[in-house]
């Protein structure tokens, strides 16, 4: 497949080694996240995907992102049939300010755009939850996410900002996860059996011990 001069220059740029969400279990924690993503499929017209419902109470992408998605690097979203939960796997993050959360999201987006050997077309997740319990819009729902290798089709990706191997999920985040996940499950008619964490789908420590334990309990209780 041929590449434009601009894309050849981009692909030939400096190698950036990323860890975090995508890494298999290990002792070291990377500074920037790099969720696993399988090979890209054919590029189609996203207009063929059915319009997605609006999500109330979600901060718009324009509130944090300093760049637009790159469609040539993404695949159109197929009907949503499952949800996967992640943490960003970076340093501990407890700041509840909007400015801190928006900066964190932008750093993830830039890391994903510069990922090697296969750069993403945007931040890999569709939604993010910050330490204050706010929900932020990430990758547009018209595009398939980039967060679980070879299992992104119809897979809604939600990341909780922070490292939940090194910190505990706070009460605001717990309440938001129950409410927001419940809304998505009802919207897309997704049963609890199709709400997974990253480590349940791939060899990774993501979403960390605290978030993994919370999700296990929630699926047996408030989300069941």
C-alpha positions in Angstrom: 0.0 0.0 0.0 1.4 3.4 -0.9 1.8 6.2 1.6 1.7 10.0 1.1 5.0 11.9 1.7 3.5 13.2 4.9 2.6 9.7 6.2 6.1 8.3 5.2 7.7 11.1 7.2 5.5 10.4 10.2 6.1 6.7 10.1 9.9 7.2 9.8 10.1 9.4 12.8 11.7 8.8 16.2 10.8 5.6 17.9 8.7 6.0 21.0 8.5 3.1 23.4 5.3 2.9 25.3 4.0 0.7 28.1 1.1 1.1 30.5 -2.3 -0.3 29.7 -1.0 -2.7 27.0 1.9 -4.2 28.9 1.8 -7.8 30.2 2.1 -8.1 34.0 5.5 -7.0 35.2 7.2 -4.9 37.9 7.9 -1.7 35.9 5.2 0.9 35.2 5.6 3.0 32.0 5.2 6.7 32.1 2.9 6.8 29.0 0.2 4.3 28.0 0.1 2.2 24.9 -2.9 -0.1 24.7 -2.7 -3.1 22.4 -4.3 -2.8 19.0 -4.5 -5.4 16.2 -3.7 -4.8 12.5 -5.9 -2.3 10.8 -8.6 -3.5 8.5 -9.9 -1.8 5.3 -10.7 1.8 5.5 -14.4 2.4 4.9 -16.8 5.3 5.0 -17.9 6.0 8.6 -21.1 7.4 7.2 -22.3 3.8 6.8 -22.3 3.3 10.6 -25.6 4.0 12.3 -25.7 7.3 14.2 -24.8 6.8 17.9 -26.9 8.3 20.7 -25.7 11.3 22.5 -24.5 10.7 26.1 -25.7 13.2 28.6 -23.3 14.6 31.3 -20.2 13.8 29.2 -17.6 16.5 28.6 -17.0 17.1 24.9 -13.8 16.1 23.2 -13.3 19.8 22.3 -12.8 20.4 26.1 -9.4 18.7 26.0 -8.2 17.5 22.6 -5.8 19.7 20.7 -6.0 17.8 17.5 -8.5 16.0 15.3 -8.8 12.3 14.7 -6.9 10.9 11.6 -9.5 8.8 9.7 -6.9 7.1 7.5 -5.5 5.3 10.6 -8.9 4.1 11.9 -11.7 1.7 11.0 -15.4 2.5 11.2 -17.2 1.3 14.3 -19.4 -1.7 14.0 -22.5 -2.1 16.2 -21.5 -2.0 19.8 -21.7 -5.4 21.4 -19.3 -5.3 24.4 -17.5 -2.9 26.8 -14.0 -3.1 28.0 -12.6 -1.3 31.1 -9.0 0.0 31.4 -6.8 2.2 33.5 -4.2 4.4 31.8 -1.3 2.7 33.6 0.7 5.9 34.0 1.8 7.4 37.3 -0.6 7.7 40.2 -3.2 10.4 39.4 -5.5 11.9 42.0 -5.9 15.5 40.9 -9.6 16.4 40.6 -9.2 19.5 38.5 -10.6 19.7 35.0 -7.3 21.2 33.8 -5.3 18.2 35.1 -7.6 15.7 33.5 -7.6 17.4 30.2 -3.8 17.5 30.2 -3.6 13.8 31.1 -6.0 13.0 28.2 -4.0 15.1 25.7 -0.8 13.4 26.8 -2.4 10.0 26.1 -3.7 11.1 22.7 -0.2 12.3 21.7 1.3 9.1 22.9 -1.1 7.1 20.8 -0.5 9.2 17.7 3.2 8.6 18.0 3.0 4.9 18.9 5.4 2.5 17.1 5.4 0.5 15.0 1.7 1.3 14.3 0.5 4.8 15.2 -3.1 5.2 16.2 -5.4 7.7 14.5 -6.6 9.2 17.8 -6.7 8.3 21.5 -7.6 4.7 21.7 -10.6 4.9 24.2 -14.1 6.2 23.5 -14.6 7.5 27.1 -12.5 8.4 30.1 -13.4 8.8 33.8 -11.3 11.2 35.9 -10.6 11.2 39.7 -13.5 13.6 40.2 -15.9 11.2 38.6 -16.4 13.2 35.4 -16.8 11.5 32.1 -14.9 12.7 29.1 -15.6 11.9 25.4 -12.5 10.4 23.7 -12.4 8.8 20.3 -15.7 9.5 18.4 -18.1 6.6 18.5 -18.2 6.5 14.7 -14.7 5.0 14.8 -13.5 1.6 16.2 -11.4 1.9 19.3 -7.8 0.9 19.8 -7.6 -0.7 23.2 -7.7 -4.6 22.9 -5.6 -6.4 20.3 -7.7 -7.9 17.6 -10.9 -7.4 19.7 -11.9 -3.8 19.0 -14.8 -4.5 16.6 -18.0 -3.4 18.4 -16.0 -2.9 21.6 -16.6 0.3 23.6 -13.4 1.3 25.3 -13.6 3.1 28.7 -10.4 4.2 30.6 -10.2 5.3 34.2 -7.4 7.9 34.5 -4.8 6.7 37.0 -2.8 3.6 37.9 -5.0 1.2 39.9 -2.1 -1.1 40.8 -0.7 1.8 42.8 -3.9 3.6 44.0 -7.4 2.8 45.0 -10.6 3.6 43.0 -12.3 6.5 44.9 -16.0 6.7 45.7 -16.7 9.3 43.0 -15.2 7.0 40.3 -17.1 4.0 41.7 -20.4 5.9 41.5 -19.7 7.1 38.0 -18.7 3.6 36.8 -21.9 2.1 38.0 -24.0 4.9 36.6 -22.2 5.3 33.3 -21.7 1.6 32.6 -25.3 0.9 33.4 -26.4 3.6 30.9 -24.2 2.1 28.2 -25.4 -1.4 28.9 -29.0 -0.3 28.6 -28.4 1.8 25.5 -26.6 -1.0 23.6 -28.4 -3.9 25.3 -25.2 -5.4 26.5 -25.4 -8.1 29.2 -23.0 -8.2 32.2 -21.3 -11.2 30.6 -20.0 -8.9 27.8 -18.6 -6.2 30.2 -14.9 -7.1 30.6 -11.7 -5.7 31.9 -8.6 -5.6 29.7 -6.8 -8.4 31.6 -9.8 -10.7 31.0 -9.2 -10.3 27.3 -5.4 -10.1 27.0 -2.2 -10.8 28.9 -1.9 -7.5 30.8 -2.1 -6.0 34.3 -4.6 -3.5 33.1 -6.9 -2.2 34.8 -4.9 -2.7 38.0 -5.8 -4.6 41.1 -8.1 -2.1 42.7 -10.2 -1.5 39.5 -10.2 -5.2 38.7 -11.6 -6.0 42.1 -14.3 -3.3 41.9 -15.4 -4.6 38.5 -15.6 -8.2 39.7 -17.8 -7.1 42.6 -20.0 -4.7 40.5 -20.8 -7.4 37.9 -21.9 -9.7 40.7 -24.0 -7.0 42.3 -25.1 -3.5 41.1 -24.4 -4.2 37.4 -26.0 -7.7 37.3 
